[in-house]
Amino acid sequence: MKVLIAEDNPDDRRLLRQYCEKHGCEVIEAAHGQEGLEMVKIHKPDLIISDALMPMMDGFQFLRAVKTNEKLKSIPFVFYSAVYTGQKEAELAISLGAEAFIIKPKEPEEFWDEVKLAIDESKREKIITAEIIESDKEFLEKYAHIVAMQLEEKVKALEESEKRYRDLIETARDVIFTVSLGGLFTSLNPAFEFITGWSRDEWLGKEFASIIHPDDLPVVMNSFQRVINGEKVHIFEARILTKSGEYKNGEILANPLIKDGAIVGAFGIARDITERKNAEKEIKKRVKELEEFYDLAVGRELRMIELKKEIEALKKELSNYKKDKPFPE
């Protein structure tokens, strides 16, 4: 059996190919409905499996184009898609002539069982069947409703995602910041105030280089240049000036900040590692002391061995004196 898969997600398309090839099918792939329609006309598949939401031409438009074409309308058409608006998508799909609307995700065998059922049903004479919508007005009204519902759901999901993202940034214990290509702070989260003592307003629009210890500046500026040149996940250390005039040790992870496909600055996370650096300093100091003590102890032990050898030698020499014959009377 020849199967055409129309799916814009490469990973989902690969899984569907595996599902079908496992059952001996020859698979043709399309990244959207427009490409799918062109391939259907060329290859005349025995089955079409399509996603609903795709660029260029989505699944509903693809289905309608197939089912209103006299040469193609007999090809069984199965949707395999996530549901965003409850039953509305499935109802529209069936009214346009689809054999089934299978909801993602499915286990491979469960998916194939539903596909087989849809194919079997398409071969039987249907006593009650949904007629294909012939009226452009009716189709457009239903389709517009589906699209509007999908957009509403997507906007709602984006708003929720944005709120979670904002909450995450606002409550993070690490400093989260963005910097323009010119090296100016463009955003700072509340952790900046907690760690440095500076208010965010005091540094927004100011050069980030001014808050870095002068000795660390060459490394930091080199790292910044590499990031805005496109290098991802760059990690470096730097001492950061606090309002009290002291410096805190920071570990910084930076990435390019991208907007509309272009790098517009850097996005970074800075963690206060002052306690860790102080602990490392104390440990190194203690290690040095122990090493010196060890060297001293070893030196003393070697000296004791040498002294013992000298004593043994003197005892032996004394013993030799005792063995000598006495002077004659």
C-alpha positions in Angstrom: 0.0 0.0 0.0 1.3 3.5 -0.9 0.8 6.1 1.8 1.3 9.8 1.6 2.2 11.6 4.8 1.7 15.4 5.1 3.2 16.7 8.3 5.3 19.8 8.9 7.1 18.4 12.0 10.1 16.3 10.8 10.1 14.2 14.0 6.4 13.4 13.7 6.9 12.7 10.0 9.7 10.3 10.8 7.6 8.4 13.4 4.7 8.1 11.0 7.0 6.7 8.3 8.2 4.1 10.8 4.6 3.2 11.8 3.6 2.7 8.1 6.8 1.0 6.9 6.5 -1.5 9.8 3.3 -2.7 8.1 4.8 -3.0 4.6 3.8 0.4 3.2 5.6 2.5 0.7 5.8 6.0 2.1 5.8 9.4 0.3 6.4 12.5 2.5 5.2 16.1 2.2 6.0 19.0 4.6 2.6 20.8 4.1 -0.7 20.5 2.3 0.4 22.2 -0.9 3.3 19.8 -1.4 1.0 17.0 -0.4 -1.6 17.9 -3.1 1.0 18.0 -5.8 2.4 14.6 -4.8 -1.1 13.1 -4.6 -1.7 14.1 -8.2 1.6 12.5 -9.3 1.7 9.3 -7.1 -2.0 8.5 -6.6 -1.5 7.0 -3.1 -3.8 4.4 -1.5 -4.0 6.5 1.7 -3.4 10.0 2.9 -2.4 10.7 6.5 -2.2 14.4 7.3 -1.7 16.8 10.2 -4.3 19.6 10.6 -2.1 22.6 11.3 0.5 23.2 8.6 2.1 26.2 6.8 1.3 27.0 3.1 -1.8 24.9 3.0 -3.2 23.3 6.1 -4.9 19.9 6.5 -8.5 21.2 6.0 -7.7 23.0 2.8 -5.7 19.9 1.6 -8.6 17.6 2.5 -11.1 19.8 0.7 -8.9 20.1 -2.4 -8.6 16.2 -2.5 -12.3 15.5 -1.9 -13.6 18.0 -4.5 -11.3 16.6 -7.2 -13.1 13.8 -9.1 -9.8 11.9 -9.8 -8.7 12.0 -6.1 -11.8 12.0 -3.9 -11.9 8.2 -3.6 -8.5 8.2 -1.7 -9.1 7.6 2.0 -8.0 10.6 4.0 -7.0 10.3 7.7 -6.1 13.2 10.0 -3.5 12.6 12.7 -3.4 15.8 14.8 -3.5 17.2 18.2 -6.8 18.8 19.2 -6.9 22.4 20.1 -10.6 23.1 20.1 -12.4 19.9 21.2 -14.5 18.2 18.6 -14.8 21.2 16.2 -11.8 20.1 14.1 -13.0 16.5 13.9 -16.5 17.6 12.9 -15.2 19.8 10.1 -12.8 17.0 9.0 -15.6 14.5 8.8 -18.0 16.9 7.1 -15.3 17.5 4.4 -15.1 13.8 3.7 -12.2 12.5 6.0 -12.5 8.9 7.0 -11.1 9.5 10.5 -9.6 12.1 12.8 -7.0 10.4 15.1 -5.8 12.4 18.0 -2.1 12.7 18.8 -0.3 11.0 20.4 -1.0 7.3 19.9 1.0 4.1 20.4 2.2 2.7 17.1 -0.2 -0.4 17.1 -3.1 1.6 18.4 -2.5 4.2 15.7 -2.4 1.5 13.0 -5.5 -0.2 14.2 -7.4 3.1 13.9 -6.0 3.6 10.4 -7.0 0.1 9.3 -10.5 0.7 10.7 -10.8 3.9 8.7 -9.6 2.2 5.5 -12.1 -0.7 6.0 -14.9 1.7 6.6 -14.0 3.7 3.5 -14.5 0.5 1.4 -17.9 -0.3 2.7 -21.1 1.3 1.5 -22.0 4.0 4.0 -25.7 4.1 4.9 -25.3 7.4 6.7 -22.4 9.6 5.6 -21.4 13.2 5.9 -21.6 14.9 2.6 -18.8 17.0 1.4 -19.5 20.7 1.8 -20.2 22.1 -1.7 -20.9 25.7 -0.5 -17.8 27.9 -0.2 -19.7 30.1 2.2 -20.5 27.2 4.6 -17.0 25.9 4.4 -15.4 29.3 5.0 -17.7 29.9 8.0 -16.8 26.6 9.6 -13.1 27.0 8.7 -12.9 30.6 10.0 -14.5 29.4 13.3 -11.9 26.7 13.7 -9.0 29.1 12.9 -10.4 31.7 15.3 -10.6 29.1 18.0 -7.1 27.9 17.3 -5.7 31.4 17.4 -7.6 32.1 20.7 -6.1 28.9 22.2 -2.6 29.8 21.0 -2.8 33.4 22.3 -4.0 32.0 25.7 -1.2 29.5 25.7 1.4 32.2 24.8 0.0 34.5 27.6 0.3 31.7 30.1 3.8 30.8 28.9 4.8 34.5 29.1 3.5 34.8 32.7 5.4 31.6 33.7 8.5 33.0 32.1 8.1 36.4 33.8 7.5 34.7 37.2 10.6 32.5 36.7 12.8 35.5 36.0 11.3 37.7 38.8 11.8 34.9 41.4 15.2 33.6 40.2 18.0 33.7 42.7 20.6 34.3 40.0 20.9 37.6 38.1 19.2 37.4 34.7 20.1 40.2 32.3 20.2 41.3 28.7 22.8 43.5 27.1 22.6 45.5 23.8 25.2 45.2 21.0 26.7 48.4 22.4 27.2 46.7 25.8 24.4 48.5 27.7 22.2 46.8 30.2 18.6 46.5 28.7 17.0 44.4 31.4 17.8 43.2 35.0 15.8 41.0 37.3 15.3 41.6 41.1 18.2 39.3 42.0 20.5 42.0 40.7 19.5 44.3 43.6 19.7 41.5 46.2 23.2 40.4 45.1 24.9 43.8 44.3 22.9 46.3 46.4 22.4 48.5 43.3 18.8 49.2 42.2 18.0 48.1 38.6 17.3 51.7 37.6 20.8 52.7 38.6 22.3 50.4 35.9 19.7 50.1 33.1 21.1 51.8 30.1 24.6 51.9 31.5 27.6 50.0 30.2 27.9 46.6 31.8 31.7 46.9 31.6 31.7 49.5 34.3 30.5 47.0 36.9 33.3 44.6 36.2 36.7 44.5 38.0 39.3 46.1 35.8 41.6 43.1 35.9 38.8 40.8 34.6 37.7 43.2 31.9 39.8 41.8 29.0 38.5 38.3 29.5 34.9 39.6 29.8 35.0 41.8 26.7 36.5 39.0 24.7 33.7 36.7 25.9 31.1 39.3 25.1 32.5 39.7 21.5 32.4 35.9 21.0 28.8 35.8 22.2 27.5 38.6 19.9 29.4 36.9 17.0 27.1 33.9 17.6 28.9 31.6 20.0 26.4 29.8 22.2 26.6 28.9 25.9 29.8 30.8 26.8 30.8 30.5 30.5 33.3 32.7 32.2 34.1 34.2 35.6 34.3 37.9 36.7 34.4 40.0 39.8 31.3 42.3 40.0 31.3 45.6 41.8 28.7 46.0 44.6 27.2 49.3 45.9 29.4 48.9 49.1 32.5 49.2 46.9 33.4 45.5 47.4 33.6 42.9 44.6 31.7 39.7 44.5 32.8 36.7 42.4 30.4 35.9 39.6 30.1 32.9 37.2 28.4 34.0 34.0 26.7 32.0 31.3 25.9 34.0 28.2 24.1 33.4 24.9 23.4 35.5 21.8 20.1 37.4 22.1 18.3 36.8 18.8 15.3 38.8 17.4 13.8 38.2 14.0 16.7 36.0 13.0 19.4 38.6 13.9 21.6 38.9 16.9 20.7 42.1 18.8 22.7 41.6 22.0 23.5 39.0 24.7 21.3 37.2 27.2 23.0 36.1 30.4 22.7 34.5 33.8 25.2 35.5 36.6 25.6 33.4 39.7 27.2 34.7 43.0 30.0 32.3 43.7 31.8 34.4 46.3 31.3 31.9 49.1 32.5 29.1 46.8 35.6 31.1 45.9 36.3 32.0 49.5 35.9 28.3 50.5 38.3 27.3 47.6 40.8 29.9 48.9 40.7 28.6 52.4 41.0 25.0 51.2 44.1 25.9 49.1 45.6 27.7 52.1 45.0 24.6 54.3 46.4 22.3 51.6 49.6 24.5 51.4 50.0 24.4 55.2 49.6 20.6 55.3 52.1 20.2 52.4 54.6 22.4 54.3 54.0 20.4 57.5 54.4 17.2 55.6 57.7 18.3 54.0 58.9 19.4 57.5 57.9 16.0 59.0 59.5 14.1 56.2 62.6 16.2 56.7 62.7 15.4 60.4 62.1 11.7 59.8 65.1 11.6 57.4 67.2 13.5 59.9 66.2 11.0 62.6 67.2 8.1 60.4 70.6 9.7 59.7 71.1 10.3 63.5 70.2 6.7 64.2 72.8 5.6 61.7 75.4 7.8 63.2 74.6 6.4 66.7 74.9 2.8 65.4 78.2 3.7 63.8 79.6 5.3 67.0 78.4 2.2 69.0 80.2 0.0 66.6 83.4 2.1 66.9 83.2 2.0 70.7 82.8 -1.8 70.6 86.0 -2.0 68.5 87.9 0.0 71.1 86.8 -2.4 73.8 88.1 -5.4 71.8 91.7 -3.9 71.7 94.3 -5.6 73.9 95.2 -3.7 77.1 98.7 -2.1 77.5 101.2 -4.5 79.1 102.0 -4.0 82.7 
